[in-house]
Amino acid sequence: MHEFDLINNYFLKIAKKNKSALNLNDDVFFDKKRGIVISVDTYNIGTHFFNFKSPDLVIKKILRSSISDLICKGVKPKFYFISGSGNKKTFTKNNLYKILKSLKSEQNKFNIDLCGGDTTFSNNLSFTITSLGYSNKIIYRNKAKLNDDIYVTGNLGDSYLGLKVLTNKVKFKNKDKLFFINKYYKPDLPLNLTKYLLKFANSSIDISDGLINDLSKMINRQNLSFNLFEKKIPVSTKLSNYIRNQKLNKINLISNGDDYQVLFTAGINKSRIIQNASITTGIKITKIGKIVSGKHRSLIIDEKGKQILAKSKGYIHRF
């Protein structure tokens, strides 16, 4: 069962009367009257992080991926709650010290505060993080408009290659190896873009499951499609060099998830203000495609104008 089948066939029935739940089809809960925005995410070992040898880095990754749900809505995260399920092998004094040190560092970096949580015994390690921010406005999914331009912040694909390095499927020299591993564990969140996003974005989502899948989710209840231009999709210099040296297809490396960049649409008349926001914040923002009529298929187009296929469209939650 696909995650949307599970939600729509079972849980949507008991949430429909609650407007703040946004039909269980967005990244957050949004109480407009009270100005409260909340996101909840659960992370399981073997699925969201492949081992716990570096608990300090794992906790950074899951906290950043959680608050990215608020950032992509144009909301600065303020508080978080963390719950952990583990045992004496995973919650050793040494591991807990490393976790504490990382959380302190993240709190200082993103100006957020721990407010509570829960701990339970389990042989299956997992964490759940609830993030909270305040705002009277957010950017929703399914608000894209026909002919909107599609934008993305930062670069895509580095995190995926970092996972490949950690699982010994790809090898690099030490400097490049560390670069990709850091991108996997410590995604660069465009936090300072939050106050600008509301000025120009029509619809938005964070890229957690992969560019193509998340773009499809962002417009999943609209009669719209998209055209993506492979050449324009931003990648780092190191990833670009790797693609060129290994003679790989770029499209197969940039839609595997864990990027946690902001994907959004905006009207064609917003290009100047978007460029200015990019310059002011120092955050890379790239135009990568176009929203088109749902009468047409969604396409990925190469530099020769030909349609191409991606081997992976991203991660799909199935039950």
ChimeraX commands (.cxc) that place a marker at each C-alpha (Angstrom):
marker #1 position 0.00,0.00,0.00 radius 0.5
marker #1 position 1.31,3.46,-0.94 radius 0.5
marker #1 position 1.51,6.02,1.88 radius 0.5
marker #1 position -1.18,8.18,0.25 radius 0.5
marker #1 position -3.51,5.17,-0.03 radius 0.5
marker #1 position -3.02,4.50,3.68 radius 0.5
marker #1 position -3.71,8.14,4.60 radius 0.5
marker #1 position -6.64,8.71,2.24 radius 0.5
marker #1 position -8.38,5.38,2.83 radius 0.5
marker #1 position -8.11,5.38,6.61 radius 0.5
marker #1 position -6.95,8.49,8.47 radius 0.5
marker #1 position -8.37,11.25,6.26 radius 0.5
marker #1 position -11.89,10.30,7.35 radius 0.5
marker #1 position -11.29,11.38,10.94 radius 0.5
marker #1 position -9.30,14.54,10.07 radius 0.5
marker #1 position -11.58,16.14,7.45 radius 0.5
marker #1 position -13.37,18.42,9.92 radius 0.5
marker #1 position -10.07,19.86,11.14 radius 0.5
marker #1 position -9.08,22.55,8.63 radius 0.5
marker #1 position -5.68,22.94,10.27 radius 0.5
marker #1 position -4.81,19.36,9.29 radius 0.5
marker #1 position -4.79,20.51,5.63 radius 0.5
marker #1 position -6.47,17.26,4.52 radius 0.5
marker #1 position -3.35,15.37,5.68 radius 0.5
marker #1 position -1.78,16.33,2.36 radius 0.5
marker #1 position 0.89,18.83,3.34 radius 0.5
marker #1 position 4.11,18.92,5.33 radius 0.5
marker #1 position 2.59,20.56,8.39 radius 0.5
marker #1 position -0.36,21.24,10.68 radius 0.5
marker #1 position -1.28,24.94,10.41 radius 0.5
marker #1 position -3.59,26.72,12.85 radius 0.5
marker #1 position -3.96,30.07,11.11 radius 0.5
marker #1 position -5.99,31.66,13.92 radius 0.5
marker #1 position -3.36,30.90,16.56 radius 0.5
marker #1 position -0.41,31.22,14.19 radius 0.5
marker #1 position 1.01,27.79,15.02 radius 0.5
marker #1 position 2.80,25.50,12.55 radius 0.5
marker #1 position 3.76,21.93,13.53 radius 0.5
marker #1 position 5.55,19.07,11.79 radius 0.5
marker #1 position 6.10,15.48,12.99 radius 0.5
marker #1 position 8.63,13.02,11.55 radius 0.5
marker #1 position 9.77,9.52,12.55 radius 0.5
marker #1 position 13.16,8.04,11.63 radius 0.5
marker #1 position 13.97,4.33,11.75 radius 0.5
marker #1 position 17.36,2.67,11.63 radius 0.5
marker #1 position 17.84,0.81,8.36 radius 0.5
marker #1 position 15.46,3.13,6.51 radius 0.5
marker #1 position 16.25,6.74,7.37 radius 0.5
marker #1 position 19.80,6.15,8.63 radius 0.5
marker #1 position 21.62,2.93,7.90 radius 0.5
marker #1 position 23.54,2.49,11.19 radius 0.5
marker #1 position 24.24,4.24,14.51 radius 0.5
marker #1 position 28.03,4.26,14.51 radius 0.5
marker #1 position 28.01,8.07,14.46 radius 0.5
marker #1 position 25.11,9.06,16.75 radius 0.5
marker #1 position 26.27,12.69,16.77 radius 0.5
marker #1 position 25.89,12.89,12.99 radius 0.5
marker #1 position 22.67,10.86,12.82 radius 0.5
marker #1 position 20.95,13.21,15.26 radius 0.5
marker #1 position 22.03,16.22,13.19 radius 0.5
marker #1 position 20.59,14.65,10.07 radius 0.5
marker #1 position 17.19,13.82,11.54 radius 0.5
marker #1 position 16.80,17.17,13.31 radius 0.5
marker #1 position 17.63,19.11,10.15 radius 0.5
marker #1 position 15.36,16.99,8.00 radius 0.5
marker #1 position 12.54,17.60,10.47 radius 0.5
marker #1 position 12.82,21.39,10.63 radius 0.5
marker #1 position 13.12,21.55,6.84 radius 0.5
marker #1 position 9.36,20.84,6.75 radius 0.5
marker #1 position 8.79,24.23,8.39 radius 0.5
marker #1 position 11.44,26.07,6.39 radius 0.5
marker #1 position 9.89,25.11,3.06 radius 0.5
marker #1 position 6.58,26.54,4.27 radius 0.5
marker #1 position 8.24,29.91,4.90 radius 0.5
marker #1 position 8.31,29.38,8.68 radius 0.5
marker #1 position 11.31,29.63,11.02 radius 0.5
marker #1 position 11.40,26.68,13.46 radius 0.5
marker #1 position 11.39,27.75,17.10 radius 0.5
marker #1 position 10.91,24.65,19.27 radius 0.5
marker #1 position 11.33,20.89,18.92 radius 0.5
marker #1 position 10.44,17.75,20.87 radius 0.5
marker #1 position 12.41,14.53,20.48 radius 0.5
marker #1 position 11.39,10.99,21.37 radius 0.5
marker #1 position 13.74,8.03,21.16 radius 0.5
marker #1 position 13.23,4.27,21.27 radius 0.5
marker #1 position 16.34,2.20,21.91 radius 0.5
marker #1 position 18.18,-0.05,24.33 radius 0.5
marker #1 position 21.41,-0.25,26.37 radius 0.5
marker #1 position 23.45,-0.93,23.24 radius 0.5
marker #1 position 22.26,2.19,21.42 radius 0.5
marker #1 position 21.65,4.53,24.37 radius 0.5
marker #1 position 25.06,4.15,26.00 radius 0.5
marker #1 position 26.47,6.99,28.09 radius 0.5
marker #1 position 28.97,7.75,25.34 radius 0.5
marker #1 position 26.29,7.86,22.64 radius 0.5
marker #1 position 24.00,10.02,24.78 radius 0.5
marker #1 position 26.84,12.46,25.42 radius 0.5
marker #1 position 27.49,12.72,21.67 radius 0.5
marker #1 position 23.77,13.23,21.00 radius 0.5
marker #1 position 23.57,15.96,23.64 radius 0.5
marker #1 position 26.60,17.77,22.24 radius 0.5
marker #1 position 25.15,17.68,18.70 radius 0.5
marker #1 position 21.74,18.91,19.81 radius 0.5
marker #1 position 23.36,21.85,21.62 radius 0.5
marker #1 position 25.26,22.71,18.46 radius 0.5
marker #1 position 22.14,22.49,16.29 radius 0.5
marker #1 position 20.15,24.63,18.72 radius 0.5
marker #1 position 22.76,27.36,18.46 radius 0.5
marker #1 position 22.97,27.09,14.68 radius 0.5
marker #1 position 19.22,27.27,14.02 radius 0.5
marker #1 position 18.14,29.21,17.12 radius 0.5
marker #1 position 15.75,26.49,18.30 radius 0.5
marker #1 position 15.04,25.06,21.76 radius 0.5
marker #1 position 14.30,21.57,23.07 radius 0.5
marker #1 position 10.94,21.48,24.85 radius 0.5
marker #1 position 10.38,17.82,25.72 radius 0.5
marker #1 position 9.82,14.38,24.29 radius 0.5
marker #1 position 9.78,10.77,25.43 radius 0.5
marker #1 position 12.03,7.73,25.79 radius 0.5
marker #1 position 11.02,4.09,25.50 radius 0.5
marker #1 position 12.84,0.75,25.47 radius 0.5
marker #1 position 12.95,-1.01,22.11 radius 0.5
marker #1 position 15.26,-3.33,20.21 radius 0.5
marker #1 position 14.48,-1.31,17.07 radius 0.5
marker #1 position 16.12,2.11,17.22 radius 0.5
marker #1 position 13.97,5.04,16.14 radius 0.5
marker #1 position 13.49,8.76,16.78 radius 0.5
marker #1 position 10.46,10.99,16.40 radius 0.5
marker #1 position 10.86,14.75,16.17 radius 0.5
marker #1 position 8.09,17.31,16.44 radius 0.5
marker #1 position 9.00,20.79,15.18 radius 0.5
marker #1 position 7.04,23.94,15.96 radius 0.5
marker #1 position 7.10,27.50,14.63 radius 0.5
marker #1 position 4.89,30.57,14.62 radius 0.5
marker #1 position 3.37,32.22,11.55 radius 0.5
marker #1 position 0.04,33.54,10.28 radius 0.5
marker #1 position 0.90,32.50,6.73 radius 0.5
marker #1 position 2.46,29.48,5.07 radius 0.5
marker #1 position 3.10,28.27,1.54 radius 0.5
marker #1 position 0.86,25.31,0.75 radius 0.5
marker #1 position 1.14,22.39,-1.58 radius 0.5
marker #1 position -1.26,22.29,-4.55 radius 0.5
marker #1 position -1.27,26.06,-5.06 radius 0.5
marker #1 position 0.93,26.05,-8.16 radius 0.5
marker #1 position -0.38,27.99,-11.15 radius 0.5
marker #1 position -0.28,27.20,-14.85 radius 0.5
marker #1 position 2.96,28.53,-16.42 radius 0.5
marker #1 position 4.66,28.94,-13.01 radius 0.5
marker #1 position 8.42,28.59,-13.08 radius 0.5
marker #1 position 9.87,25.79,-10.92 radius 0.5
marker #1 position 12.80,26.64,-8.64 radius 0.5
marker #1 position 15.04,24.76,-6.22 radius 0.5
marker #1 position 17.54,25.95,-3.61 radius 0.5
marker #1 position 21.08,24.64,-3.24 radius 0.5
marker #1 position 22.44,21.59,-5.05 radius 0.5
marker #1 position 20.97,18.12,-5.47 radius 0.5
marker #1 position 22.53,14.66,-5.39 radius 0.5
marker #1 position 25.44,15.12,-2.97 radius 0.5
marker #1 position 23.62,13.43,-0.09 radius 0.5
marker #1 position 22.80,10.39,-2.21 radius 0.5
marker #1 position 26.43,10.02,-3.17 radius 0.5
marker #1 position 27.36,10.37,0.50 radius 0.5
marker #1 position 25.14,7.38,1.28 radius 0.5
marker #1 position 26.83,5.45,-1.53 radius 0.5
marker #1 position 30.21,6.24,0.06 radius 0.5
marker #1 position 29.05,5.14,3.51 radius 0.5
marker #1 position 27.75,1.84,2.14 radius 0.5
marker #1 position 31.02,1.26,0.22 radius 0.5
marker #1 position 29.31,1.37,-3.18 radius 0.5
marker #1 position 31.36,4.36,-4.31 radius 0.5
marker #1 position 34.94,5.26,-3.40 radius 0.5
marker #1 position 36.67,8.64,-3.33 radius 0.5
marker #1 position 39.88,10.14,-2.09 radius 0.5
marker #1 position 39.66,11.36,1.51 radius 0.5
marker #1 position 38.79,15.01,0.76 radius 0.5
marker #1 position 35.95,14.21,-1.64 radius 0.5
marker #1 position 34.81,11.32,0.54 radius 0.5
marker #1 position 34.39,13.65,3.52 radius 0.5
marker #1 position 32.57,16.23,1.39 radius 0.5
marker #1 position 29.83,13.80,0.31 radius 0.5
marker #1 position 29.49,12.18,3.74 radius 0.5
marker #1 position 29.00,15.62,5.29 radius 0.5
marker #1 position 26.29,16.43,2.75 radius 0.5
marker #1 position 24.49,13.23,3.75 radius 0.5
marker #1 position 24.62,13.86,7.49 radius 0.5
marker #1 position 24.51,17.66,7.50 radius 0.5
marker #1 position 22.28,19.00,4.71 radius 0.5
marker #1 position 22.55,22.75,4.08 radius 0.5
marker #1 position 19.17,24.17,5.03 radius 0.5
marker #1 position 18.15,27.51,3.46 radius 0.5
marker #1 position 16.93,28.89,6.80 radius 0.5
marker #1 position 17.42,32.57,5.93 radius 0.5
marker #1 position 15.14,32.22,2.91 radius 0.5
marker #1 position 12.03,31.73,5.07 radius 0.5
marker #1 position 11.16,35.44,5.33 radius 0.5
marker #1 position 11.41,35.84,1.55 radius 0.5
marker #1 position 9.58,32.71,0.39 radius 0.5
marker #1 position 6.15,34.08,1.31 radius 0.5
marker #1 position 6.75,37.02,-1.02 radius 0.5
marker #1 position 7.07,34.98,-4.19 radius 0.5
marker #1 position 6.34,31.24,-3.83 radius 0.5
marker #1 position 2.91,29.93,-4.86 radius 0.5
marker #1 position 3.51,26.36,-3.72 radius 0.5
marker #1 position 6.39,24.58,-1.99 radius 0.5
marker #1 position 7.76,21.36,-0.54 radius 0.5
marker #1 position 11.12,20.18,0.83 radius 0.5
marker #1 position 13.00,17.57,-1.15 radius 0.5
marker #1 position 13.13,14.56,1.14 radius 0.5
marker #1 position 12.03,11.68,-1.09 radius 0.5
marker #1 position 13.58,12.91,-4.34 radius 0.5
marker #1 position 13.09,15.78,-6.81 radius 0.5
marker #1 position 10.66,14.03,-9.16 radius 0.5
marker #1 position 8.55,12.35,-6.48 radius 0.5
marker #1 position 8.34,15.48,-4.33 radius 0.5
marker #1 position 7.47,17.68,-7.30 radius 0.5
marker #1 position 4.66,15.24,-8.15 radius 0.5
marker #1 position 3.45,15.37,-4.53 radius 0.5
marker #1 position 3.48,19.16,-4.53 radius 0.5
marker #1 position 0.87,19.25,-7.34 radius 0.5
marker #1 position -0.81,15.88,-6.70 radius 0.5
marker #1 position -4.35,17.29,-6.41 radius 0.5
marker #1 position -4.12,19.73,-9.29 radius 0.5
marker #1 position -4.73,19.16,-12.97 radius 0.5
marker #1 position -1.17,20.17,-13.75 radius 0.5
marker #1 position 2.05,18.59,-15.01 radius 0.5
marker #1 position 5.66,19.73,-15.19 radius 0.5
marker #1 position 8.58,20.04,-17.55 radius 0.5
marker #1 position 12.02,19.68,-15.95 radius 0.5
marker #1 position 15.18,20.66,-17.80 radius 0.5
marker #1 position 18.00,18.30,-16.85 radius 0.5
marker #1 position 20.80,20.71,-17.73 radius 0.5
marker #1 position 19.46,23.36,-15.33 radius 0.5
marker #1 position 19.18,21.09,-12.28 radius 0.5
marker #1 position 21.97,22.33,-9.96 radius 0.5
marker #1 position 24.74,20.05,-8.75 radius 0.5
marker #1 position 27.98,20.74,-6.91 radius 0.5
marker #1 position 31.30,20.98,-8.72 radius 0.5
marker #1 position 32.43,17.72,-7.11 radius 0.5
marker #1 position 29.32,15.86,-8.26 radius 0.5
marker #1 position 29.58,17.38,-11.73 radius 0.5
marker #1 position 33.17,16.18,-11.98 radius 0.5
marker #1 position 32.16,12.70,-10.83 radius 0.5
marker #1 position 29.37,12.53,-13.41 radius 0.5
marker #1 position 31.74,13.60,-16.17 radius 0.5
marker #1 position 34.63,11.30,-15.15 radius 0.5
marker #1 position 32.41,8.25,-14.70 radius 0.5
marker #1 position 30.31,9.07,-17.81 radius 0.5
marker #1 position 27.07,8.83,-15.84 radius 0.5
marker #1 position 23.62,10.21,-16.52 radius 0.5
marker #1 position 22.99,13.24,-14.34 radius 0.5
marker #1 position 19.27,12.56,-14.01 radius 0.5
marker #1 position 19.93,9.29,-12.18 radius 0.5
marker #1 position 21.90,10.99,-9.41 radius 0.5
marker #1 position 19.71,13.98,-8.55 radius 0.5
marker #1 position 16.36,12.45,-7.59 radius 0.5
marker #1 position 17.12,9.96,-4.84 radius 0.5
marker #1 position 16.13,12.02,-1.82 radius 0.5
marker #1 position 17.72,13.34,1.38 radius 0.5
marker #1 position 18.56,16.73,-0.15 radius 0.5
marker #1 position 16.24,18.79,2.11 radius 0.5
marker #1 position 16.32,21.75,-0.24 radius 0.5
marker #1 position 13.24,23.89,-0.93 radius 0.5
marker #1 position 11.37,23.15,-4.15 radius 0.5
marker #1 position 8.86,25.83,-5.09 radius 0.5
marker #1 position 6.90,27.41,-7.93 radius 0.5
marker #1 position 6.51,31.11,-8.66 radius 0.5
marker #1 position 4.96,33.31,-11.32 radius 0.5
marker #1 position 7.16,34.41,-14.23 radius 0.5
marker #1 position 6.94,38.00,-12.94 radius 0.5
marker #1 position 8.74,37.03,-9.71 radius 0.5
marker #1 position 12.14,36.24,-11.25 radius 0.5
marker #1 position 13.69,39.58,-10.24 radius 0.5
marker #1 position 12.62,39.39,-6.60 radius 0.5
marker #1 position 13.81,35.77,-6.42 radius 0.5
marker #1 position 17.20,36.75,-7.81 radius 0.5
marker #1 position 17.47,39.57,-5.28 radius 0.5
marker #1 position 16.55,37.21,-2.42 radius 0.5
marker #1 position 19.27,34.82,-3.58 radius 0.5
marker #1 position 21.87,37.60,-3.61 radius 0.5
marker #1 position 20.78,39.02,-0.25 radius 0.5
marker #1 position 20.80,35.67,1.57 radius 0.5
marker #1 position 23.68,34.06,-0.31 radius 0.5
marker #1 position 21.42,31.07,-1.00 radius 0.5
marker #1 position 21.63,29.50,-4.42 radius 0.5
marker #1 position 18.24,29.46,-6.19 radius 0.5
marker #1 position 17.91,27.89,-9.64 radius 0.5
marker #1 position 15.06,27.86,-12.14 radius 0.5
marker #1 position 14.77,24.25,-13.33 radius 0.5
marker #1 position 11.43,23.90,-15.10 radius 0.5
marker #1 position 7.89,24.93,-15.83 radius 0.5
marker #1 position 4.37,24.03,-14.67 radius 0.5
marker #1 position 2.23,23.01,-17.66 radius 0.5
marker #1 position -1.32,21.85,-18.26 radius 0.5
marker #1 position -2.39,18.49,-16.89 radius 0.5
marker #1 position -3.48,17.62,-20.43 radius 0.5
marker #1 position 0.18,16.87,-21.09 radius 0.5
marker #1 position 2.47,14.33,-19.45 radius 0.5
marker #1 position 5.14,15.45,-17.03 radius 0.5
marker #1 position 8.48,15.38,-18.82 radius 0.5
marker #1 position 12.20,15.53,-18.12 radius 0.5
marker #1 position 13.96,17.14,-21.08 radius 0.5
marker #1 position 17.66,16.95,-21.93 radius 0.5
marker #1 position 19.75,19.75,-23.48 radius 0.5
marker #1 position 18.86,18.52,-26.99 radius 0.5
marker #1 position 15.15,18.91,-26.27 radius 0.5
marker #1 position 14.53,15.16,-26.05 radius 0.5
marker #1 position 12.54,13.41,-23.34 radius 0.5
marker #1 position 14.61,11.31,-20.96 radius 0.5
marker #1 position 13.69,8.81,-18.27 radius 0.5
marker #1 position 15.04,8.61,-14.73 radius 0.5
marker #1 position 15.83,5.19,-13.29 radius 0.5
marker #1 position 14.83,6.47,-9.85 radius 0.5
marker #1 position 12.13,9.05,-9.21 radius 0.5
marker #1 position 12.87,8.92,-5.48 radius 0.5
marker #1 position 11.88,7.04,-2.37 radius 0.5
marker #1 position 8.34,5.65,-2.11 radius 0.5
marker #1 position 6.82,4.76,1.27 radius 0.5
marker #1 position 5.01,1.43,0.92 radius 0.5
marker #1 position 3.30,-0.70,3.54 radius 0.5
marker link #1:1,2 radius 0.2
marker link #1:2,3 radius 0.2
marker link #1:3,4 radius 0.2
marker link #1:4,5 radius 0.2
marker link #1:5,6 radius 0.2
marker link #1:6,7 radius 0.2
marker link #1:7,8 radius 0.2
marker link #1:8,9 radius 0.2
marker link #1:9,10 radius 0.2
marker link #1:10,11 radius 0.2
marker link #1:11,12 radius 0.2
marker link #1:12,13 radius 0.2
marker link #1:13,14 radius 0.2
marker link #1:14,15 radius 0.2
marker link #1:15,16 radius 0.2
marker link #1:16,17 radius 0.2
marker link #1:17,18 radius 0.2
marker link #1:18,19 radius 0.2
marker link #1:19,20 radius 0.2
marker link #1:20,21 radius 0.2
marker link #1:21,22 radius 0.2
marker link #1:22,23 radius 0.2
marker link #1:23,24 radius 0.2
marker link #1:24,25 radius 0.2
marker link #1:25,26 radius 0.2
marker link #1:26,27 radius 0.2
marker link #1:27,28 radius 0.2
marker link #1:28,29 radius 0.2
marker link #1:29,30 radius 0.2
marker link #1:30,31 radius 0.2
marker link #1:31,32 radius 0.2
marker link #1:32,33 radius 0.2
marker link #1:33,34 radius 0.2
marker link #1:34,35 radius 0.2
marker link #1:35,36 radius 0.2
marker link #1:36,37 radius 0.2
marker link #1:37,38 radius 0.2
marker link #1:38,39 radius 0.2
marker link #1:39,40 radius 0.2
marker link #1:40,41 radius 0.2
marker link #1:41,42 radius 0.2
marker link #1:42,43 radius 0.2
marker link #1:43,44 radius 0.2
marker link #1:44,45 radius 0.2
marker link #1:45,46 radius 0.2
marker link #1:46,47 radius 0.2
marker link #1:47,48 radius 0.2
marker link #1:48,49 radius 0.2
marker link #1:49,50 radius 0.2
marker link #1:50,51 radius 0.2
marker link #1:51,52 radius 0.2
marker link #1:52,53 radius 0.2
marker link #1:53,54 radius 0.2
marker link #1:54,55 radius 0.2
marker link #1:55,56 radius 0.2
marker link #1:56,57 radius 0.2
marker link #1:57,58 radius 0.2
marker link #1:58,59 radius 0.2
marker link #1:59,60 radius 0.2
marker link #1:60,61 radius 0.2
marker link #1:61,62 radius 0.2
marker link #1:62,63 radius 0.2
marker link #1:63,64 radius 0.2
marker link #1:64,65 radius 0.2
marker link #1:65,66 radius 0.2
marker link #1:66,67 radius 0.2
marker link #1:67,68 radius 0.2
marker link #1:68,69 radius 0.2
marker link #1:69,70 radius 0.2
marker link #1:70,71 radius 0.2
marker link #1:71,72 radius 0.2
marker link #1:72,73 radius 0.2
marker link #1:73,74 radius 0.2
marker link #1:74,75 radius 0.2
marker link #1:75,76 radius 0.2
marker link #1:76,77 radius 0.2
marker link #1:77,78 radius 0.2
marker link #1:78,79 radius 0.2
marker link #1:79,80 radius 0.2
marker link #1:80,81 radius 0.2
marker link #1:81,82 radius 0.2
marker link #1:82,83 radius 0.2
marker link #1:83,84 radius 0.2
marker link #1:84,85 radius 0.2
marker link #1:85,86 radius 0.2
marker link #1:86,87 radius 0.2
marker link #1:87,88 radius 0.2
marker link #1:88,89 radius 0.2
marker link #1:89,90 radius 0.2
marker link #1:90,91 radius 0.2
marker link #1:91,92 radius 0.2
marker link #1:92,93 radius 0.2
marker link #1:93,94 radius 0.2
marker link #1:94,95 radius 0.2
marker link #1:95,96 radius 0.2
marker link #1:96,97 radius 0.2
marker link #1:97,98 radius 0.2
marker link #1:98,99 radius 0.2
marker link #1:99,100 radius 0.2
marker link #1:100,101 radius 0.2
marker link #1:101,102 radius 0.2
marker link #1:102,103 radius 0.2
marker link #1:103,104 radius 0.2
marker link #1:104,105 radius 0.2
marker link #1:105,106 radius 0.2
marker link #1:106,107 radius 0.2
marker link #1:107,108 radius 0.2
marker link #1:108,109 radius 0.2
marker link #1:109,110 radius 0.2
marker link #1:110,111 radius 0.2
marker link #1:111,112 radius 0.2
marker link #1:112,113 radius 0.2
marker link #1:113,114 radius 0.2
marker link #1:114,115 radius 0.2
marker link #1:115,116 radius 0.2
marker link #1:116,117 radius 0.2
marker link #1:117,118 radius 0.2
marker link #1:118,119 radius 0.2
marker link #1:119,120 radius 0.2
marker link #1:120,121 radius 0.2
marker link #1:121,122 radius 0.2
marker link #1:122,123 radius 0.2
marker link #1:123,124 radius 0.2
marker link #1:124,125 radius 0.2
marker link #1:125,126 radius 0.2
marker link #1:126,127 radius 0.2
marker link #1:127,128 radius 0.2
marker link #1:128,129 radius 0.2
marker link #1:129,130 radius 0.2
marker link #1:130,131 radius 0.2
marker link #1:131,132 radius 0.2
marker link #1:132,133 radius 0.2
marker link #1:133,134 radius 0.2
marker link #1:134,135 radius 0.2
marker link #1:135,136 radius 0.2
marker link #1:136,137 radius 0.2
marker link #1:137,138 radius 0.2
marker link #1:138,139 radius 0.2
marker link #1:139,140 radius 0.2
marker link #1:140,141 radius 0.2
marker link #1:141,142 radius 0.2
marker link #1:142,143 radius 0.2
marker link #1:143,144 radius 0.2
marker link #1:144,145 radius 0.2
marker link #1:145,146 radius 0.2
marker link #1:146,147 radius 0.2
marker link #1:147,148 radius 0.2
marker link #1:148,149 radius 0.2
marker link #1:149,150 radius 0.2
marker link #1:150,151 radius 0.2
marker link #1:151,152 radius 0.2
marker link #1:152,153 radius 0.2
marker link #1:153,154 radius 0.2
marker link #1:154,155 radius 0.2
marker link #1:155,156 radius 0.2
marker link #1:156,157 radius 0.2
marker link #1:157,158 radius 0.2
marker link #1:158,159 radius 0.2
marker link #1:159,160 radius 0.2
marker link #1:160,161 radius 0.2
marker link #1:161,162 radius 0.2
marker link #1:162,163 radius 0.2
marker link #1:163,164 radius 0.2
marker link #1:164,165 radius 0.2
marker link #1:165,166 radius 0.2
marker link #1:166,167 radius 0.2
marker link #1:167,168 radius 0.2
marker link #1:168,169 radius 0.2
marker link #1:169,170 radius 0.2
marker link #1:170,171 radius 0.2
marker link #1:171,172 radius 0.2
marker link #1:172,173 radius 0.2
marker link #1:173,174 radius 0.2
marker link #1:174,175 radius 0.2
marker link #1:175,176 radius 0.2
marker link #1:176,177 radius 0.2
marker link #1:177,178 radius 0.2
marker link #1:178,179 radius 0.2
marker link #1:179,180 radius 0.2
marker link #1:180,181 radius 0.2
marker link #1:181,182 radius 0.2
marker link #1:182,183 radius 0.2
marker link #1:183,184 radius 0.2
marker link #1:184,185 radius 0.2
marker link #1:185,186 radius 0.2
marker link #1:186,187 radius 0.2
marker link #1:187,188 radius 0.2
marker link #1:188,189 radius 0.2
marker link #1:189,190 radius 0.2
marker link #1:190,191 radius 0.2
marker link #1:191,192 radius 0.2
marker link #1:192,193 radius 0.2
marker link #1:193,194 radius 0.2
marker link #1:194,195 radius 0.2
marker link #1:195,196 radius 0.2
marker link #1:196,197 radius 0.2
marker link #1:197,198 radius 0.2
marker link #1:198,199 radius 0.2
marker link #1:199,200 radius 0.2
marker link #1:200,201 radius 0.2
marker link #1:201,202 radius 0.2
marker link #1:202,203 radius 0.2
marker link #1:203,204 radius 0.2
marker link #1:204,205 radius 0.2
marker link #1:205,206 radius 0.2
marker link #1:206,207 radius 0.2
marker link #1:207,208 radius 0.2
marker link #1:208,209 radius 0.2
marker link #1:209,210 radius 0.2
marker link #1:210,211 radius 0.2
marker link #1:211,212 radius 0.2
marker link #1:212,213 radius 0.2
marker link #1:213,214 radius 0.2
marker link #1:214,215 radius 0.2
marker link #1:215,216 radius 0.2
marker link #1:216,217 radius 0.2
marker link #1:217,218 radius 0.2
marker link #1:218,219 radius 0.2
marker link #1:219,220 radius 0.2
marker link #1:220,221 radius 0.2
marker link #1:221,222 radius 0.2
marker link #1:222,223 radius 0.2
marker link #1:223,224 radius 0.2
marker link #1:224,225 radius 0.2
marker link #1:225,226 radius 0.2
marker link #1:226,227 radius 0.2
marker link #1:227,228 radius 0.2
marker link #1:228,229 radius 0.2
marker link #1:229,230 radius 0.2
marker link #1:230,231 radius 0.2
marker link #1:231,232 radius 0.2
marker link #1:232,233 radius 0.2
marker link #1:233,234 radius 0.2
marker link #1:234,235 radius 0.2
marker link #1:235,236 radius 0.2
marker link #1:236,237 radius 0.2
marker link #1:237,238 radius 0.2
marker link #1:238,239 radius 0.2
marker link #1:239,240 radius 0.2
marker link #1:240,241 radius 0.2
marker link #1:241,242 radius 0.2
marker link #1:242,243 radius 0.2
marker link #1:243,244 radius 0.2
marker link #1:244,245 radius 0.2
marker link #1:245,246 radius 0.2
marker link #1:246,247 radius 0.2
marker link #1:247,248 radius 0.2
marker link #1:248,249 radius 0.2
marker link #1:249,250 radius 0.2
marker link #1:250,251 radius 0.2
marker link #1:251,252 radius 0.2
marker link #1:252,253 radius 0.2
marker link #1:253,254 radius 0.2
marker link #1:254,255 radius 0.2
marker link #1:255,256 radius 0.2
marker link #1:256,257 radius 0.2
marker link #1:257,258 radius 0.2
marker link #1:258,259 radius 0.2
marker link #1:259,260 radius 0.2
marker link #1:260,261 radius 0.2
marker link #1:261,262 radius 0.2
marker link #1:262,263 radius 0.2
marker link #1:263,264 radius 0.2
marker link #1:264,265 radius 0.2
marker link #1:265,266 radius 0.2
marker link #1:266,267 radius 0.2
marker link #1:267,268 radius 0.2
marker link #1:268,269 radius 0.2
marker link #1:269,270 radius 0.2
marker link #1:270,271 radius 0.2
marker link #1:271,272 radius 0.2
marker link #1:272,273 radius 0.2
marker link #1:273,274 radius 0.2
marker link #1:274,275 radius 0.2
marker link #1:275,276 radius 0.2
marker link #1:276,277 radius 0.2
marker link #1:277,278 radius 0.2
marker link #1:278,279 radius 0.2
marker link #1:279,280 radius 0.2
marker link #1:280,281 radius 0.2
marker link #1:281,282 radius 0.2
marker link #1:282,283 radius 0.2
marker link #1:283,284 radius 0.2
marker link #1:284,285 radius 0.2
marker link #1:285,286 radius 0.2
marker link #1:286,287 radius 0.2
marker link #1:287,288 radius 0.2
marker link #1:288,289 radius 0.2
marker link #1:289,290 radius 0.2
marker link #1:290,291 radius 0.2
marker link #1:291,292 radius 0.2
marker link #1:292,293 radius 0.2
marker link #1:293,294 radius 0.2
marker link #1:294,295 radius 0.2
marker link #1:295,296 radius 0.2
marker link #1:296,297 radius 0.2
marker link #1:297,298 radius 0.2
marker link #1:298,299 radius 0.2
marker link #1:299,300 radius 0.2
marker link #1:300,301 radius 0.2
marker link #1:301,302 radius 0.2
marker link #1:302,303 radius 0.2
marker link #1:303,304 radius 0.2
marker link #1:304,305 radius 0.2
marker link #1:305,306 radius 0.2
marker link #1:306,307 radius 0.2
marker link #1:307,308 radius 0.2
marker link #1:308,309 radius 0.2
marker link #1:309,310 radius 0.2
marker link #1:310,311 radius 0.2
marker link #1:311,312 radius 0.2
marker link #1:312,313 radius 0.2
marker link #1:313,314 radius 0.2
marker link #1:314,315 radius 0.2
marker link #1:315,316 radius 0.2
marker link #1:316,317 radius 0.2
marker link #1:317,318 radius 0.2
marker link #1:318,319 radius 0.2
view
